[in-house]
């Protein structure tokens, strides 16, 4: 599967940021919106999969605020409110009343919460190696005053890979190396392995002491139980996200749950893009 796939790019304003997106395919069947994870860092990771899903529909992958080619929030606003607003604004910009939400890792958490809060806009929910039973608990906080302003620099691509959570075999073949070189960023003679705002974990805007979130804390299991859209769960067998009991509980909460298990680690789109695309294509006709 080649990373040199044809797609269009664009931007849209959402609150205090400009969101960058990649658009594949053409209008047809129900469109797909892809939300990347926190450690698989932007829409570039999803080029191969998005291309494979776009034969009969539009597919869009966008860089979350503070990631990739989207701008950093000047207010350090990486709250749930901001992220869910970004999803809604992107759908509005694209002219999509409803879409299939595909979320990986942290993007799965956002896709799930959006589906729970805005069921009228979600035709189907695809959770790629995200489980409600496996997510960090973070207090509301702001990162104003943080001194880190850029990503760590590494002397070689191999060093940058070793310091990431990606598959350590990602340099084993020319095609994998080419993909990694395109995703990682070169700075002079050095490499960075992530392009994101160091304050991306800030869960409330800075310098806004009276800020009250629209979307308060909600148990993700409760959110999943409330989702009425068809659910497709992808489990990476070499990842620690799912155990058998957790997968069984996820499926028990959805009448329309379907499961695919792939022999790869958490970087599903990087390690097994063809297998992931094939699995999701099998789900799409049911939505």
C-alpha positions as CSV (number, residue, x, y, z in Angstrom):
1,X,0.0,0.0,0.0
2,X,1.6,3.3,-1.1
3,X,1.6,6.5,0.9
4,X,1.5,8.5,-2.4
5,X,-2.3,8.5,-2.6
6,X,-4.2,11.4,-4.2
7,X,-6.2,13.6,-1.9
8,X,-7.1,17.2,-1.5
9,X,-6.3,19.4,1.6
10,X,-8.0,22.3,3.2
11,X,-8.5,24.2,6.4
12,X,-11.5,25.4,8.4
13,X,-11.7,27.8,11.4
14,X,-12.9,26.4,14.7
15,X,-12.8,28.7,17.7
16,X,-9.3,29.9,18.2
17,X,-7.6,27.5,15.7
18,X,-7.4,26.6,12.0
19,X,-7.9,22.9,11.5
20,X,-6.1,21.2,8.6
21,X,-7.7,18.2,6.9
22,X,-7.2,15.7,4.1
23,X,-10.1,14.8,1.9
24,X,-10.3,11.6,-0.1
25,X,-12.9,10.2,-2.6
26,X,-16.1,11.9,-3.7
27,X,-19.7,12.2,-2.4
28,X,-21.5,8.9,-2.4
29,X,-22.3,6.6,0.5
30,X,-22.2,7.8,4.1
31,X,-18.9,9.8,4.6
32,X,-16.3,8.9,7.2
33,X,-14.5,11.3,9.5
34,X,-11.3,10.1,11.1
35,X,-10.0,11.3,14.5
36,X,-6.3,10.4,15.1
37,X,-4.8,9.5,18.4
38,X,-2.4,11.5,20.7
39,X,0.6,9.4,19.9
40,X,-0.2,8.7,16.2
41,X,0.0,12.2,15.7
42,X,-2.0,13.6,12.8
43,X,-3.9,12.9,9.6
44,X,-0.8,11.8,7.7
45,X,-0.9,8.5,9.7
46,X,-4.3,7.7,8.1
47,X,-3.6,8.5,4.4
48,X,-3.4,4.8,3.4
49,X,-6.5,3.7,5.2
50,X,-8.5,6.8,4.2
51,X,-7.6,6.2,0.5
52,X,-8.7,2.6,0.7
53,X,-12.0,3.5,2.3
54,X,-12.9,6.2,-0.3
55,X,-13.9,4.2,-3.4
56,X,-17.5,4.9,-2.9
57,X,-17.6,7.8,-0.4
58,X,-15.8,10.9,0.9
59,X,-13.4,10.3,3.7
60,X,-11.8,13.1,5.7
61,X,-9.0,12.9,8.3
62,X,-8.2,16.1,10.1
63,X,-5.4,17.2,12.4
64,X,-6.7,17.8,15.9
65,X,-6.1,21.3,17.3
66,X,-2.4,21.6,18.3
67,X,-1.3,18.7,16.1
68,X,0.3,18.4,12.7
69,X,-0.6,21.2,10.4
70,X,-3.5,22.5,12.5
71,X,-2.6,25.6,14.6
72,X,-1.9,25.6,18.3
73,X,-4.5,27.1,20.5
74,X,-3.3,30.5,21.8
75,X,-5.5,29.9,24.9
76,X,-4.2,26.4,25.5
77,X,-7.8,25.3,25.0
78,X,-7.6,21.5,24.5
79,X,-10.7,20.9,26.5
80,X,-13.3,18.3,25.6
81,X,-15.6,21.2,24.7
82,X,-13.1,22.5,22.2
83,X,-12.5,19.1,20.6
84,X,-16.1,18.2,20.3
85,X,-16.8,21.7,18.8
86,X,-14.0,21.0,16.3
87,X,-15.7,17.8,15.2
88,X,-19.0,19.6,14.8
89,X,-17.5,22.5,12.9
90,X,-15.6,20.2,10.6
91,X,-18.8,18.3,9.8
92,X,-20.5,21.7,9.1
93,X,-17.7,22.9,6.9
94,X,-17.9,19.7,4.9
95,X,-21.6,20.0,4.6
96,X,-22.1,16.6,6.2
97,X,-25.3,16.3,8.3
98,X,-24.2,12.8,9.5
99,X,-21.0,10.7,9.2
100,X,-19.4,7.5,10.4
101,X,-17.0,8.5,13.2
102,X,-13.7,6.5,13.1
103,X,-11.5,7.2,16.1
104,X,-8.2,5.7,17.1
105,X,-6.9,5.7,20.7
106,X,-7.6,9.1,22.2
107,X,-9.5,9.9,19.0
108,X,-11.7,6.9,19.9
109,X,-12.5,8.6,23.2
110,X,-13.5,11.8,21.4
111,X,-15.5,9.9,18.7
112,X,-17.4,8.0,21.4
113,X,-18.2,11.1,23.4
114,X,-19.4,12.9,20.3
115,X,-21.6,10.0,19.3
116,X,-23.1,10.0,22.8
117,X,-23.7,13.7,22.9
118,X,-24.8,14.2,19.2
119,X,-26.4,10.9,18.1
120,X,-28.2,12.7,15.3
121,X,-24.9,13.4,13.6
122,X,-23.3,9.9,13.9
123,X,-24.4,7.1,11.5
124,X,-21.8,4.6,12.8
125,X,-19.0,4.4,15.3
126,X,-15.6,2.8,14.6
127,X,-13.3,2.4,17.6
128,X,-9.8,1.4,16.6
129,X,-7.9,0.0,19.6
130,X,-9.7,2.3,22.0
131,X,-11.5,0.9,25.1
132,X,-13.6,2.7,27.7
133,X,-11.7,0.7,30.3
134,X,-8.3,2.0,29.2
135,X,-7.8,5.7,29.3
136,X,-5.9,8.2,31.5
137,X,-7.7,10.1,34.1
138,X,-6.7,13.8,33.9
139,X,-7.8,16.7,36.2
140,X,-9.0,19.9,34.7
141,X,-5.9,22.1,34.3
142,X,-4.2,24.7,32.3
143,X,-0.7,24.7,31.0
144,X,-0.1,28.5,30.9
145,X,3.4,29.2,31.9
146,X,4.8,25.9,30.6
147,X,8.4,26.3,29.5
148,X,8.6,23.6,26.9
149,X,7.9,25.1,23.4
150,X,9.0,22.5,21.0
151,X,9.4,18.8,20.5
152,X,12.7,17.0,21.5
153,X,15.3,16.7,18.8
154,X,17.0,13.5,17.7
155,X,20.2,12.9,15.8
156,X,18.8,10.1,13.6
157,X,15.5,8.8,12.4
158,X,16.2,5.6,14.3
159,X,16.7,7.6,17.5
160,X,13.4,9.5,16.9
161,X,11.6,6.2,16.3
162,X,13.1,4.6,19.5
163,X,11.7,7.5,21.6
164,X,8.2,7.1,20.2
165,X,5.5,4.4,20.8
166,X,5.5,3.3,17.2
167,X,6.4,-0.2,15.9
168,X,10.2,-0.5,16.3
169,X,10.3,-2.4,12.9
170,X,9.1,0.7,11.1
171,X,12.5,1.1,9.4
172,X,12.7,-2.4,8.2
173,X,11.7,-1.8,4.6
174,X,12.0,1.1,2.1
175,X,8.2,1.6,2.1
176,X,8.0,1.8,5.9
177,X,11.0,4.1,6.1
178,X,9.5,6.4,3.5
179,X,6.3,6.5,5.4
180,X,8.1,7.4,8.7
181,X,10.2,10.0,7.0
182,X,7.0,11.7,5.7
183,X,5.3,11.6,9.1
184,X,8.3,12.6,11.3
185,X,9.6,16.1,10.8
186,X,13.2,17.0,9.9
187,X,14.8,20.1,11.5
188,X,18.1,20.8,9.8
189,X,20.2,17.7,10.5
190,X,18.0,16.5,13.3
191,X,14.5,14.8,13.6
192,X,11.5,15.3,15.7
193,X,9.0,12.4,16.2
194,X,5.9,14.5,16.9
195,X,4.5,17.9,15.8
196,X,2.1,19.0,18.5
197,X,1.7,21.7,21.1
198,X,3.4,20.6,24.4
199,X,0.2,21.8,26.1
200,X,-2.0,19.4,24.2
201,X,-3.1,17.7,27.5
202,X,-4.5,21.0,28.9
203,X,-8.1,20.3,29.7
204,X,-9.3,23.9,30.3
205,X,-8.5,27.2,28.7
206,X,-5.8,29.3,30.3
207,X,-6.5,32.6,32.1
208,X,-10.2,31.9,32.3
209,X,-10.8,31.2,36.0
210,X,-14.6,31.2,35.7
211,X,-14.7,28.8,32.8
212,X,-17.3,26.0,33.1
213,X,-17.4,23.2,30.6
214,X,-20.5,22.4,28.6
215,X,-19.5,18.7,28.6
216,X,-18.7,17.6,32.1
217,X,-17.2,14.3,33.3
218,X,-19.1,11.3,32.1
219,X,-18.2,7.6,32.6
220,X,-17.2,6.3,29.2
221,X,-19.0,3.0,29.8
222,X,-22.2,5.1,30.3
223,X,-21.4,7.0,27.1
224,X,-21.0,3.7,25.2
225,X,-24.2,2.3,26.5
226,X,-26.1,5.4,25.3
227,X,-24.8,5.1,21.7
228,X,-27.5,4.0,19.3
229,X,-25.4,3.9,16.1
230,X,-23.9,0.6,14.8
231,X,-20.6,0.0,16.5
232,X,-17.4,-1.6,15.0
233,X,-14.6,-2.4,17.4
234,X,-11.0,-3.1,16.2
235,X,-8.8,-4.8,18.7
236,X,-5.0,-4.9,18.1
237,X,-3.9,-8.2,19.6
238,X,-0.4,-7.0,20.4
239,X,-1.6,-4.0,22.2
240,X,-2.4,-3.7,25.9
241,X,-5.6,-1.7,25.4
242,X,-8.0,-4.7,25.5
243,X,-8.2,-7.9,27.5
244,X,-10.9,-10.5,26.8
245,X,-13.2,-9.4,29.6
246,X,-13.1,-5.7,28.5
247,X,-13.9,-6.6,24.9
248,X,-16.8,-8.7,26.1
249,X,-18.1,-5.9,28.1
250,X,-17.8,-3.4,25.2
251,X,-19.8,-5.8,23.0
252,X,-22.5,-6.4,25.6
253,X,-23.4,-2.7,25.7
254,X,-24.2,-2.5,22.0
255,X,-26.8,-4.5,20.2
256,X,-25.1,-3.7,16.8
257,X,-21.5,-4.4,17.9
258,X,-19.1,-6.0,15.4
259,X,-15.5,-6.9,16.3
260,X,-12.3,-7.4,14.2
261,X,-9.1,-8.6,15.8
262,X,-5.8,-7.8,14.0
263,X,-2.4,-9.1,14.6
264,X,-0.6,-5.8,15.2
265,X,0.3,-3.3,17.9
266,X,-1.4,-0.1,18.9
267,X,-0.2,1.7,15.8
268,X,-2.9,-0.1,13.7
269,X,-2.9,2.3,10.8
270,X,0.9,2.1,10.5
271,X,1.4,-1.6,11.1
272,X,-1.6,-3.1,9.4
273,X,-3.2,-0.5,7.1
274,X,-4.5,-3.0,4.5
275,X,-6.0,-5.3,7.0
276,X,-7.6,-2.4,8.9
277,X,-9.1,-1.0,5.7
278,X,-10.4,-4.4,4.7
279,X,-12.0,-4.9,8.1
280,X,-13.7,-1.5,8.1
281,X,-14.9,-2.0,4.5
282,X,-16.8,-5.0,5.7
283,X,-18.6,-2.9,8.3
284,X,-19.5,0.0,6.1
285,X,-22.4,-1.6,4.1
286,X,-24.2,-2.2,7.4
287,X,-24.3,1.5,8.3
